[in-house]
Amino acid sequence: MELLVDIRKKLAGFQLDVKLLGGSETIGLLGASGSGKSMTLRCIAGIVRPDDGRIVVNGRTFFDSEKGIDLKPRERRVGLLFQNYALFPHLTVRENIQFGISDKPKAERGEAVAELIEKFQLNGLAERYPSQVSGGQQQRIALARVIAAQPDIILLDEPFSALDVHLRAQMIEEMRERLQEFGKSSMLVTHNIEEAFAICDNLAVLSRGRVHAFDEKNKVMERPMTLEALKITGCENIAPARAISDGYVEIPQWNLRLKANGGECCGEGHVGIRASHIMLHEASNDNENGENVVKAWITGFSETPFRVRAHLKFSKDSSNHLAWDVGREIWEKVRLGQQPIAVRIPADKVMFVETLPDDV
C-alpha cells in the first residue's frame, strides 16, 4: 500500500472526512466546486493541517495526529501542479525545470534538465520565458519541474482548466502517459468526468467533504451508490423511484416500471439512466427479449458535430423528458419514421440508489 489518506477537518459549512487507499495508480477526486477536493490535496501536501487522522505515502508518515507527526511541506517530497502552473516568470524554461532539483551537483542538474527537456518535447524552448510559450508548453514545463524533484506522489489541481478544447484533449493524453511513466501514486482533482475517466485508474466522488464512492473507475460509473454519485458522474436522467417486487422499480415522473440493477434494489430511492444507455428496439432484434422495452415519443432534439441528443417521453400527456444520445445513422431512421418508437433500457443499466438522510 503506497497511499493512505484518513483525515478529518472542520471547514466552513461542512466537515471534511476523507478515507482513501491506493497503490501506484492515479486516483481522481471528482466533485463540484467547494466539495473538499483541493482541500484534500492541500492536507496531503502539508499546506493545511488536518484536525486528526493519518497520511502515509510510499511508507513515509506525513501526518499522524495520535503520534504527533506533521512533516513540513518541504520534507514530504510532494509534486504539486496548480491550475496556473506557478512557473517563475523571471526564469527561463531551463531554469524553471532546474529549480526542482537544486539539491544536486551542478553537472548532474544540467544532465537531468537536458533529459527532461528532450522527454517533454521542449527542444528549442529552453532559453525562453514562460510568457513566450503556449499554454500546453507551460503545462509540460510545470510537470517536468515536478518530476525533476523525484517526488513520492504527484498532486494535480485542475491542470486543464486554462486550456482550450483542442489543446485540452492533447494534454490529457500526454498527462496520462506521463503519470503511467512516473509509476508512483498520483492524484487528480477535477470536476470533469471525462478528464477523470481518461487519466485515472480509480475515482473518488466527493460532495460536501464526504466520499460518496471510491472504486475502480468503471465500477464507479456502472454502479454509483448514492444520489450524489449519480449526479457527479454525469448521469443525465435521474428521478425519484420506488422498489416494488422482483427487482422492479416504479418511476412515476417518467410513467415507467423497469427492471433495475439485476434485481438488487429495495425501498425508496432514485433511478439513474445514462443517455447513452437507451437503445432503439426493432422488431427484427429476435435475440432481445421484451424486458424494459417501452414506447417513447420524441419531443425534440439538439445536435453537435458528433452526436444527436433526442428528448423522449413515455406517455403522450407527460411533461417530463429523458435525454437519449443516439448515433446519426439511427437518428436518421427514427427522425423520419412514425411515432411512437420502441426503445429498450437494459436492466443492468438502470441504476437504483436508496435514499440517504441527507439526500434532497
DRENLO-286277 format. One record per residue: x, y, z of N, C-alpha, C in turn. Coordinates in steps of 0.05 Angstrom, whole numbers, plus 32768, in hexadecimal, padded with zeros to 4 digits. Example, Ala and Ser with C-alpha at 12.3 -4.5 7.8 and 13.67 -1.06 7.14 Angstrom:
<atoms>
81087F8E809C80F67FA6809C81087FBE809C 81017FD3808E81117FEB808F81028001809D 
</atoms>
This chain:
<atoms>
80117FE88000800080008000801280198000 801080297FEB802180417FE88014805A7FF3 7FF9805A7FF57FEB80727FFD7FD5806C8011 7FD6807A80277FC0807A803B7FB980968042 7FA0809E803D7F9680B880467F7D80B38056 7F7E80BA80707F6880B580827F6680CE8094 7F5880E3808C7F5A80FD80997F3E8109809E 7F3D811A80B27F26812A80B77F2E814780BC 7F1E815A80B37F23817680B97F09818580B7 7F05819680CB7EED81A780CC7EF181BE80B9 7EDE81C180A67EE081D780937EC681E88096 7EC681FF80897EAE821080897E988202807A 7E8381FA80887E6C81EE807B7E6B81D0807C 7E8281C2807F7E8181A580817E9B819A808C 7E9A818080927EB18172809D7EBE81628087 7ED8816780827EE7815680707EED813C807D 7EE5812680717EE8810B807C7EEF80F88065 7F0980F480607F1280E680487F2380CE8050 7F1D80B780447F2E80A080477F338094802C 7F4C809280247F548088800A7F6C8075800E 7F6C805F80007F82804C7FFF7F8A80487FE2 7FA480477FDD7FAD80447FC27FC980397FC0 7FD080327FA77FEB80287FA17FF9803A7F8E 8004802F7F788013803F7F65800180487F4E 7FE7804C7F547FD580557F3F7FCE80727F42 7FBE807C7F2F7FB480987F317F9880987F3B 7F9380A77F507F7880AA7F5C7F6D80C47F54 7F5480C47F4A7F4780DD7F437F3480E57F59 7F3680FE7F627F24810A7F767F10811A7F66 7EF781107F647EE3811B7F537ECD81287F63 7EC681417F5E7EB1814E7F6D7EAD816A7F64 7E9881777F6D7E9281927F677EA581A57F76 7EA581BE7F6E7EB581D27F7C7EAD81D37F9A 7EC081D57FAC7EBA81D67FC87EB381BC7FD5 7EB981A57FC87EB3818B7FD37EC881807FE5 7EE0818D7FE57EF681837FF67F0D81767FE7 7F0C81777FCC7F20816A7FBC7F3B81777FC0 7F3D81917FBB7F56819F7FBD7F6081A07FDA 7F4E81A17FED7F5681A180097F6481878010 7F5A817180057F67815780097F8481577FFF 7F8881637FE77FA381657FDD7FB581767FEF 7FAA818C7FF97FBA819E800A7FC281908024 7FB0817F802E7FB7817080467FCD815C8041 7FCC814F802A7FE1813C80237FFC814A801F 7FFB8162801380138171800D801F817E8026 800F8181803B8018818E8053801381AB8054 800481B580417FFC81D280417FE781D88056 7FD681C4805B7FC181C6806F7FC381AE8082 7FBF81B3809C7FC1819E80AF7FA6819380B6 7FA2817880B27F88816C80BA7F84816E80D9 7F6B816C80E27F66816C80FE7F6F8151810B 7F6B813C80FC7F75812281067F76810E80EF 7F8380F880F37F8680E380DE7FA280DC80D8 7FA680CF80C17FC080C680B87FC380CA809A 7FDC80D080917FE380D180757FFD80C28072 7FFE80AD80638016809D805E801A809A8040 803280A18037803880A0801A805280918016 8051807B80078069806C8000807880638019 8069805B802E807580528046807E8067805A 807B80808052808380968064806A80A3806F 806A80A88089805380B58096805680D38094 804480DF8085804480FD808380378109809B 802180FC80A48011810880BA800580F180CA 800680F480E47FF980E180F67FF280F18110 7FD880F781137FD08108812A7FD580FA8144 7FD280E081457FD680D2815F7FF380D18167 800580CE8153802280CD8159803080E88158 802180FD8152802C81188151803F811D8139 803B810E8123804C8111810C803E812480F8 804D813880EF8043814B80DB805A815780CC 8063814880B7807A815180A78074816B8099 8089817C80978087819580898084818F806B 807881A2805C8074819D803F808E81958030 80A481A2803780BD819C802880C88180802F 80BF8175804680C8815A804E80B781438042 80A2814A8035808F8135802C8095812A8010 80A58138800180AB81307FE58091812C7FD5 808181417FD5806881417FC6806C81537FAD 806481497F96806381597F7E804881647F7A 8044817E7F7C802A818B7F7A8028819D7F61 801581967F50801181A67F377FF781B57F3A 7FF981D07F3A7FE181E17F3E7FD381E77F23 7FBC81F37F257FAD81FA7F0E7FBC820D7EFC 7FCB82207F087FD982347EF87FF7822D7EF4 7FFE82147EFC801982097EF8802E82157F0A 802A822E7F14803D823A7F27805A823B7F1D 805D82407F03807882447EF88084825F7F01 809E82607F0480AB82797F0B80AE828A7EF1 80A182A17EEF80A282B07ED680BD82BB7ECF 80CF82BF7EE380E982CB7EDF80FE82B57ED9 80F6829C7ED9810982867ED38103827A7EB8 811782717EAA811382647E90810782487E94 8100823B7E7E80F582207E808109820E7E8D 812282107E85813781FF7E91813982047EAF 8139821E7EB7813D82257ED38124821D7EE4 810D821E7ED880F582157EE680F681F77EED 80FE81E77ED9810181CA7EDD811781C57EF1 812D81D37EEF814481CE7F00813E81D67F1D 812B81E77F21812381EF7F3C811A81D77F4D 810F81C37F40810581AC7F4E811B81997F58 8134819D7F4F814A818B7F578162819B7F61 815D81AF7F70817281C17F7A818581B37F8D 817D819B7F98818E818E7FAC81A4817D7F9F 81A4817A7F8481B8816A7F7781D0817A7F6E 81E7816D7F6A81FF817B7F5F81F881877F44 8206819D7F3D820081AC7F258200819A7F0C 821581897F09821781787EF281FF81657EEF 81F7815A7F0681E081477F0581C681567EFE 81C4816F7F0981AC817E7F0381AA81847EE5 81C0818C7ED981BF81927EBC81B8817A7EAC 81C281627EB381BC814A7EA4819F81427EA7 819581447EC08179813D7EC68166814F7EB7 816C81697EB7815A817D7EA9815A81787E8B 817181727E808173816C7E63816281547E5C 816281407E6D815281287E688134812E7E69 812C813F7E7C811081467E7F810781587E68 8118816A7E5F8111817B7E48810C816A7E30 811C81567E2C811881437E1580FF81337E19 80FB81287E3180E481167E3680CA81257E33 80C9813E7E3C80B0814D7E3B80AD815F7E22 80BD81597E0E80BA81667DF480BC81857DF6 80D0818D7E0580D581AA7E0980EE81B47DFB 80F881A47DE8811081AC7DDA810C81C67DCB 812081D87DCD811E81F27DC0811182077DD2 810681FF7DE980F882127DFB810882177E15 811E820A7E18812C820A7E32813382267E3C 813982397E2A814182547E32812A82687E31 8112825F7E2B80FB82717E2B80F082737E47 80DF82887E4A80D1828C7E6380B482827E61 80A7827C7E78808C82727E77807982827E66 807C829C7E66806982AD7E56806E82AA7E38 8084829D7E30808A829A7E148083827E7E09 8075826E7E19806E82537E0F804F824F7E13 8044823B7E06802782367E06801E822A7E21 800482297E247FF8821D7E3D800082007E40 7FFF81F17E2A800681D57E2C802481D17E33 803581E37E28805181E17E2E805681E97E4B 804781FC7E55804A82047E71804381EC7E83 802E81DD7E7C802781C67E8C803D81B17E8B 804981AD7E74805F81997E72807781A27E84 807D81BC7E84809381C77E94808D81C27EB2 807481C87EBA806D81C57ED6806F81A87EDF 806581957ECE806681797ED48083816F7ED4 809381797EC180B081717EC180BE817A7EDB 80B781927EE480C3819C7EFE80BA818A7F15 80A181827F15809781707F2A80A681567F2A 80A981497F1380B6812F7F1180D481317F16 80E081487F1080FC814C7F15810381497F32 80F081507F4380F5814F7F6080F381327F6B 80EC811F7F5A80E881037F6280D681007F7B 80BE81097F7880AB81087F8F80A180EC7F94 809680E87FAC808A80CE7FB3806D80CD7FA9 806180E47FA4804580E57F9B804280FF7F8B 803180FE7F76802B81167F66800E811D7F6A 800981377F717FEE81417F757FE781567F60 7FD281527F517FCA81637F3B7FB081717F42 7FB0818B7F437F98819A7F4A7F8C81A97F32 7F78819D7F257F6B81A87F0D7F7F81B17EF8 7F9281A07EEF7FA781A97EDE7F9F81B17EC1 7F8681AB7EB97F7E81B07E9E7F6B81C77E9B 7F6581D57EB17F5081E97EB17F5682017EA0 7F7082077E9B7F77821F7E8C7F7B82187E6E 7F7782007E667F7D81F87E4A7F6381F77E39 7F6781FD7E1F7F4F81FC7E0D7F4981DE7E07 7F3281DA7DFA7F2881BF7DF77F3C81AD7DE8 7F4781B67DD27F5981A67DC27F72819F7DD1 7F7E81B37DDE7F9781AF7DED7F92819E7E06 7F7A81A17E127F7481907E297F7481737E22 7F68816B7E0C7F67814F7E047F8381447E00 7F9581547DF47FB0814B7DEF7FBF81487E09 7FBC815C7E1B7FCB815B7E347FC181467E48 7FA7813F7E467F9C81297E567FAA810F7E4F 7FAE810A7E357FBB80F27E2D7FD880F27E36 7FE681087E338002810A7E3C800481067E5A 7FF181127E697FF2810F7E867FEF80F27E8F 7FDC80E47E827FD880C87E887FF280B87E84 7FFF80BD7E6E801880AF7E69802E80B67E7D 803180CF7E84804580D87E97804180CC7EB3 802880CB7EBB802280C07ED6802780A17ED6 802280947EC0802880777EBE804680737EC0 805580847EB2807280827EB3807D80887ECF 8070809A7EDE807880A27EF98078808A7F0B 806480797F098064805F7F17805F80607F35 805780777F40805180797F5D803580847F5F 802D80897F78801280937F7D800F80AF7F71 7FF880B57F667FF180D07F5D7FD480D47F61 7FCC80EE7F627FB180F57F687FA9810D7F57 7F92810C7F4A7F8881217F397F6E812C7F44 7F6D81467F497F5481547F507F47815F7F38 7F2D81597F347F1E81647F1D7F0081627F22 7EF181737F147ED481717F147ECA81657EFA 7EDD815D7EE97ED681547ECE7ED981357ECD 7EC381277EC97EC3810A7EC97ED380FF7EB2 7ED3810C7E9B7EE281027E847F0081047E89 7F09811A7E957F26811B7E9C7F2D81057EB0 7F1D81037EC57F2380EF7EDA7F2380D37ECE 7F1080CC7EBD7F0F80B17EB27F2680AC7E9F 7F2F80C07E907F4580BC7E7D7F5F80B77E8B 7F6480C47EA17F7E80C47EAE7F8080B07EC5 7F6B80AD7ED47F6D80A07EEE7F6680827EED 7F7180737F007F6B80577F037F5380537F15 7F5380627F2C7F3E80617F407F32807C7F43 7F18807D7F4A7F0A80967F4E7EFF80987F6A 7F0280AF7F777EF480B57F907EE180CC7F8B 7EC880C87F917EB480DD7F8E7EAF80EB7FA8 7EB581067FA97EB281157FC17E9B81297FBF 7E8D812C7FD67E7881407FD87E7781497FF5 7E7A81637FF97E79816F80147E8C81608027 7EA4815B801D7EB9814F802E7EB781318032 7EA3812480277EA08107802C7EA480F88012 7EB080E080147EB480CF7FFD7E9B80BE7FF9 7E8E80C37FE27E7580B47FDB7E7A809B7FCB 7E9280997FBF7E9980817FB07EB780817FAD 7EC3806A7FAF7EE080677FAA7EE5804B7FA1 7EED80487F877EF2802E7F7C7EFF80317F61 7F04801B7F537F0E801B7F387EFA802B7F27 7F04803B7F147EF4804E7F067EDB80427EF8 7EDE802B7EEC7EC7801F7EDE7EB280177EF2 7EB9800E7F0A7EA680067F1E7E97801F7F29 7EA680357F2C7E98804D7F367E8480577F22 7E8B80557F087E78805E7EF37E60804B7EF0 7E6580317EF37E50801E7EEF7E3E801B7F07 7E49801F7F1F7E39801B7F377E3E80317F4C 7E36804A7F467E37805F7F5B7E2480567F72 7E2D805B7F8A7E1E80507FA17E0D80657FAF 7E0F807F7FA77E0080947FB47DF580A77F9E 7DE180B77FA67DD680CB7F947DEC80DE7F8B 7DFD80E77F9E7E1280FA7F967E2580ED7F82 7E2C80D47F867E3E80C67F737E3180C57F57 7E1780C07F567E0980C17F3C7E0D80DB7F2F 7E0880F17F3E7E09810C7F327E2681127F29 7E39810E7F3B7E5481177F367E6281077F1F 7E5980ED7F1C7E6480DE7F067E5680E47EEB 7E4580F87EEB7E3A81017ED17E2280F37EC7 7E1380E67ED97DFA80D87ECF7DE680ED7EC7 7DDC80EC7EAF7DCB81007EA47DAE80FE7EAC 7DA580E57EB27D8980E07EB97D8780D57ED5 7D7B80E47EE77D7880DC7F037D5C80E37F0C 7D4F80D07F1A7D3480D57F247D2F80C57F3D 7D1D80CE7F4F7D1580BE7F667D0980A47F5D 7D0D808F7F6D7D0380757F667CFD80657F7F 7CED80507F7B7CE6803E7F927CE980217F89 7CF880127F997CFB7FF57F937CE17FE77F99 7CD87FD57F877CBF7FC77F8C7CC57FAA7F91 7CC47F997F7D7CC97F7C7F817CD97F717F6A 7CE77F5B7F6F7CF67F4C7F5A7D0A7F5E7F4C 7D157F717F5B7D2A7F827F507D207F997F3E 7D067F9E7F3F7CFB7FB37F2E7CF87FCD7F3F 7CFA7FE47F317CF67FFE7F3E7CE1800D7F2E 7CD1801D7F3D7CBE802F7F317CCA804B7F31 7CC780597F1A7CD180747F177CBA80857F0D 7CAA80907F207C92809F7F187C9880B77F06 7CAE80C47F0B7CB480DC7EFB7CB780D67EDD 7CC080BE7ED77CC380B67EBB7CAD80A37EB2 7C9A809C7EC37C8580897EBC7C91806E7EB3 7CA580657EC37CB3804C7EBB7CB380387ED3 7CB5801F7ECC7CBA80097EDE7CCF7FF87ED2 7CE77FF77EDE7CFE7FEB7ED27D0C7FD77EE4 7D177FC37ED87D297FB17EE77D447FC07EEB 7D4F7FBE7F047D667FCE7F0A7D7C7FBF7F19 7D957FC67F137DAC7FBC7F227DAD7F9E7F25 7DA37F8F7F127DA37F727F147D947F687F2B 7D807F777F347D6F7F6E7F4A7D787F787F66 7D8D7F877F677D987F907F817D8F7FAC7F88 7D767FAE7F937D6C7FC87F9B7D557FC57FAE 7D537FD87FC17D3D7FD77FD47D387FF37FDF 7D1F7FF87FE87D1880117FF57D1480287FE2 7D1680407FEE7D1480597FDF7D3080627FD5 7D31806E7FBE7D4B80787FB57D4880887F9B 7D5D80867F8B7D5E80937F717D68807F7F5C 7D6080847F437D6A80757F2D7D7980877F1B 7D90807D7F117DA0808C7EFD7DA3807B7EE4 7D9F80887ECD7DA3807C7EB37DB5808E7EA2 7DCB80857E997DDD80957E897DD180977E6C 7DD480AF7E607DC880B47E467DD380A07E31 7DEB80977E347DF780857E207DEE80687E23 7DE080627E397DD880467E3E7DBC80407E34 7DAE80537E2A7D93804E7E1E7D9880457E01 7D8A80307DF97D8E80237DDF7D7480227DCF 7D7780257DB57D6080217DA47D5980047DA3 7D407FFC7DA67D387FE07DA57D297FDC7D8B 7D327FC97D7B7D257FC37D627D1A7FA77D62 7D047FA27D557CF77F887D557D097F727D4C 7D1C7F787D3B7D2E7F647D307D437F5A7D44 7D457F687D5B7D597F607D6F7D4E7F497D7F 7D4D7F317D737D427F1A7D807D527F107D97 7D6C7F187D997D7D7F0F7DAF7D787F1F7DC8 7D677F347DC67D617F447DDE7D447F3D7DE7 7D417F397E027D267F357E0C7D187F4F7E10 7D007F4E7E1A7CF07F677E1D7CF57F767E37 7D087F6D7E467D0D7F7A7E607D167F977E5C 7D087FA97E6A7D0F7FC67E697D0D7FD27E4D 7CFC7FC67E3C7CF67FD27E227CDC7FE37E25 7CDE7FFC7E1E7CC7800E7E237CC380207E0B 7CAA802A7E087CA4803E7DF37CAE80597DFC 7CB880687DE87CC280837DEE7CBB80967DD7 7CB680AF7DDF7CB180C47DCC7CC980D87DCC 7CD280DF7DB57CE880F37DB37CDC810F7DB3 7CE4811F7DC67CD881397DCA7CEA81507DC0 7D0381497DBA7D16815D7DB17D3281517DAF 7D4581617DA67D6081577DA57D73816F7DA3 7D8D81697DA97DA2817D7DA57DB9816E7D98 7DCA817D7D897DDF81707D7A7DFA817D7D80 7E0F816C7D807E2A81767D7F7E3781697D66 7E5081717D5F7E5C81647D487E5F81467D4A 7E5D813B7D637E64811F7D677E4C810E7D6F 7E3681197D797E2081097D827E0681197D81 7DF0810A7D857DD681167D887DCC810E7DA4 7DC181217DB27DB4811C7DCC7D9681207DC8 7D87810A7DC87D6A810C7DC67D5D810D7DE1 7D4581187DE27D36811B7DFB7D1E81097DF9 7D1B80F67E0C7D0680E27E0B7CF280E67E22 7CD980DF7E1D7CC680DC7E327CB780C17E2E 7CAC80B67E437CA2809B7E427C83809A7E44 7C7780B17E437C5A80B27E3F7C5480CC7E31 7C3E80CD7E227C3880E57E127C3380FD7E24 7C2980F97E3C7C22810F7E4D7C3881187E60 7C4F810A7E607C6481107E727C73812A7E6B 7C7B81387E7F7C8B81507E7A7CA8814C7E82 7CAF81347E8B7CCA812D7E947CD9811D7E7E 7CF181267E787D00811A7E627D19810D7E6B 7D2280F97E5C7D3C80ED7E607D4E80F47E48 7D6880F67E4E7D7C80FB7E397D8580E07E2D 7D8780DF7E137D9080C77E057DA680CF7DF1 7DBE80C57DF57DD480CA7DE27DD380B47DCD 7DD080BC7DB47DCC80A97D9F7DDF80AF7D88 7DE9809A7D7B7DFA809D7D647DEB80A87D4C 7DF980B57D3A7DEC80C37D247DDD80B07D11 7DE880987D0D7DDB80857CFB7DC0807D7D06 7DBF80777D207DA6806F7D2C7D9380877D2E 7D9F809F7D337D8E80B77D357D7F80BC7D1A 7D8D80B97D047D8080BE7CEA7D6980AA7CE6 7D6C80927CF17D57807E7CEE7D3E80867CFF 7D42808E7D187D2B80937D2A7D2080AF7D24 7D3080C17D1B7D2780DD7D177D1180DE7D01 7D1480CD7CED7D0280CD7CD77CEC80B87CD9 7CED80A87CEF7CDA80937CF27CC1809B7D02 7CB180877D077C98808C7D167C9D808C7D34 7C8B809A7D437C8D80997D607C74808C7D6B 7C75807F7D827C8C807D7D937CA180697D89 7CB9806B7D937CCE80577D8D7CCF80447DA5 7CDE802F7DA27CE3801D7DB97D01801F7DC0 7D0680237DDA7D2180247DE47D2580107DFA 7D3D80087DFD7D447FF47E127D5880007E25 7D547FFC7E3F7D6680057E537D707FEC7E62 7D887FE27E5C7D927FCA7E697D907FCB7E87 7D877FB57E947D837FB57EB17D9D7FBB7EC0 7DB37FB27EB57DCC7FB77EC47DD67FD47EC0 7DC87FE47EB17DCF80007EAD7DBB80127EBC 7DA780067EC97D9480167EDA7DA080167EF6 7DAB802D7EFE7DBA802F7F177DA880397F2D 7DA280287F407D9180307F577DA280357F6F 7D9E804C7F7D7DAC80527F967D9880587FAB 7D9C804E7FC37D8980537FD87D8D806F7FE3 7D77807A7FEE7D7780957FF87D8780968013 7D9980A980157DA880AD802E7D9C80C5803D 7DA280C780577D9680DD80677D9C80F9805C 7DB380FD80507DBA811880477DB4811C802A 7DA78109801C7D9F810D80007D8881227FFF 7D8B81347FEB7D7681487FE77D6B81467FCB 
</atoms>
